[in-house]
Amino acid sequence: MKLLIATTKKDLSFNRLKEEAIKKGFSVEKILYEEIKILPEPNFLKKFDFCILRDPYNLGIDLSKYFLYIRNFFNKNNLLDFNTLNKFPKYEDKLFQNTFFSKHKIKMAKFYHILNLKELDTLKFPLIIKKRVSSRGKEVFLAKSISSAKEFFENRNIPDYIFEEYITLDKDYRIVIINNKIICAVLRKINIHPGKLNRIGVKVGVKTSIPYNIKKMALKIAKLIECDFSGIDIFAGKDNEAYFGECNISPQFSSFERNTKVNVAGILMDIIKNRTS
């Protein structure tokens, strides 16, 4: 079987996908979005039996035109996450996710989307600021005051971001779901870096069990977005309530595998092999 993986040079999980694919007897070819000079020929793409489209945003630039072009040459039988990529083309947009999941009664922090600096005066701080289209935890900040937010947006386009209510958290879970089944979960450590505007980062921690209410929420999210493979972030607040964070359709998982000893890439390749046999 010929497998195509389209990705970027910063995809930390590509090598694991390739390793497990080769173990299954697949031949693997890689396309790097950032190295595409001309669009791939249709005959080139049609020679592949299956395709995995990885995150086209993790370089901090929008390479989605190549991502979308390649997507159109594959169908539900030979493209991972076909339903999500075709039904929800804005799946990566945090504003889309928050709006979509809130309509389906998924509990989350209050969120706001504004169009200009004047509207900042209508918001109550502290707030979390997130870039709408970004990946791997980039461009997530804690703004404790309106002055720090205004300074932040002096050289940024404010509609490209969303604002979320700041909630004191007890736990941060990353849950990996494949084919509507929870594979495993880890706790993540939240790091708030010093500065006028505090950058927020996370680090994958230890394997963990998941409370029932969080399992139920994670499975509902995966079913709603119709994805084959996702990394879902859910927070437990000090009030013991569960809050949706983000649904990652193309998650990084190499650290997740090391910390849990779960072969995520191998499970994916088994599913692909069964789907194409």
N, C-alpha and C positions, 0 to 999 in steps of 0.2 A: 504494500500500500504506500502511496505517495502522499506525504503530509506537508502542507505549507503552513509555516508560522510567520505571520507578519508582525513586526514589533519594532522596538528602538534599541539603540546600543545600551540604554540604561535599564533594560529589562533584566532584573536580577534573577528572575525565575526561568528564563529561556533555557539555560543549560540543563536544568532539571527536566523540563519538558522533552528536550532533545534526548537526554540519556534514557528516559523511560520509553520513548518512542522507538529508539533503536533496539532496546531489549525486546520489544514486541515484534521486531522484524520490519518496522516501517523505515522507509527512506525519508529523510527530512531535508527540506530546503527552507532557507530563511530569507525574508525580504525585510530590509531596514527602511522604514518610511522616510527617514531623513536622507537616505542615499538614492532615492528614486529621482531620476532626472527626467525620464519620460514614462508615461503610464505603461504598465506591463501589457504586452500583447494578449488578446483574448485566448489565443491558442496556447500560450504559456500557462495561463491560469486554469484552463480547462483540463490540463493534463493531471491535475491533482485530485486525489480521491477524497481529501478532507482538508479543511482549513481552520486554523485558530487565529483569530484577529486579536492581538494584544493591544494594550493601552496606547493610543497615539498621542497622548498629551503629556507624558512624563518628562519631556525635554523642556517644557515651559513654552513651547510654540505649538500652534495648531496645525497638525499634519493630517487632520481628519479627512481631507479630500481624497487622499490615497486610500485610507481606511475604507471609506464609503465606496470608492470605485471597485476595490477588490471584493467587498461584500456582495456586490451585485452579480458576481459570477458563480455564487454558491447558493444552495437551497437548504431546506430544513434537515435533509439527510446527510449533508456533508459540510455543515458550518456550525461550530460551537456557538451556542446562544443565538441561534437564528431568529427565534421569536422576539427576543429582546431587541436585537439590533435593527429589526425591521419594524416592529410595532412602536418602539420607543427610541427614535433616533437621537433624542436629547438625554438619554439615560445618564450621561456623565455630568450633566448640569445639576448642581446642588439645589438650585431654585426649582427646577423641574421635579427633582426627587421629593423635596419637602412639600411642594404643592400637591403632587400626585399621592404620596402616602398619607398626608393629612386628610385628603378627601376620602381615603379608605379607613379612617379611624385609627391610624397608627399614632400612638402617643409620641410627641416630640416637644422639644423646647419651642417656645413662641419664636417665630422668625419674621423678618422684615426685609423688604426689598425697596430701596429708594432710588430716585433718579438724579438727585443733585445734593450739593452740600447743605443747602438751606433746610432740607428735610431732616438733617441730623438733629436739629433742635427739637424735633418731635419724639426722639428716642430717649429712653432712660438707660443710663449706663450703670454698671459695667455690661458690656456685650461682647460676644464672640464675633469676629469678622472672618468670613471665609470667601475665598475666590470661588466663583461659581463653577468654573471648569479648571480643575487642577487635580493632581494625583500625588500619592505617596506622602500625604500630610503636609504638602507645601502650601504656603499662603493661608495659614490659620493663625489668628492672633486674638489676644485678649486686650480689649480697649477698656481701660478703667475710667476714662473720662472723655467728654466730648472734645476737649482740646487735643488729646492725643489722636483721636479719630480724624479730626480735621487736618492735622499735620500729616497723617498717613495718606490722606486722599489728595494732598496737594499735587502729586504727580501720578495719580491713578484715576482710572475711570470708575466712578462709584457704582454705576449699574452692573459692572462685572462682578460685584460682590453681594453677598447676603449677610444679614446680621441675625444673630441668634441670642436669645435670653441666656444669661450666664447662670448655670445651675451647679451647685456644689455636688460633686460626684463622689460616690463611694467606690465604684468599680467600672472598668472599661473592658468590655468583651469584644474580641474578634472571633466570629463564628464562621466557619467554612461550610458551605452547603453545596452538594453536588447531586443533581437529579432529585431535588426536593428531599434530600436526606442530610441531616447534620452529620458531618464527618468528624469534627472535633472543634474545640474552642480553646482559646488562650486568654489569660488576663493580660492587659497591656498597661504599661506604666506611662502616666501622663507627665510630661516635663514642661513646665512653664518657665521660659527663659527670661532673664532680667532685661529691662529696658523701658523706655517710655511707653512703647507698645510691646506687650509680651508675646513673643512667638511661642506657639504651642506645638510640641512634638510628642510622639508616642514611640514606645519601644516594646516589641513583642516580649511577653513574659512567659510564665509557666502554663502548662496544660491545666485545664480546670473543668469542673462540672458546671452545669448551667441550670439555674432555677427554672421551674416549669414555665413561668410567665414569659421569661426571655426566650426559651425554646419556641414557645407558641408564636411570639412576635416575629422571630427570625424566619420561621417556616412560612408564615403569612406573607412576609415581605418578598421572599424568594418566589413564592407562587404568584403574587401580584405582578411582579416584573418579568415573570416567565423565563428566568435564566437557568441555564444548565449548571453554571459554576459561578459562585459568588462568595465574597468575603463581606460579611455584614457586621457593622459596628453598632453595638447597643450599649448604653450606659445605664448603670444602676445609681439612682440618686440617694442622697442621705435619707430621703423619705421612703426608701425601698421601692419606689416606682421605677419602671423601665422606660427608657427614652431612646427612640431611634436616633442614630447618628448619621450613618451613611451606608449605602449599598454599593460595593465595588464589584463591577462585572468582570474586571480583568485584574484580580488582586495579585499582589506579590505574595509568595508563599514559601520561599526558601528558608527564612528564619522560622516560620511557622512549622515547617517539617522538622527542622533541627530540634526545636523545643518540645514537640509533641511525639516525635518518632512515627508520625503518620505519613505514608507515602502518597501525598496528594497527586503528584504528577502521574504516578502509577495507576491510581484510581481513574484519573481522566483518560489515560490511554486505554484502559480496559473498556470504558464506556465508548470511546471512539471505535475501537476494534469491533465491539458488538454491534454498533450502529451501522458499520459499513460491511459487515459479513453477510 
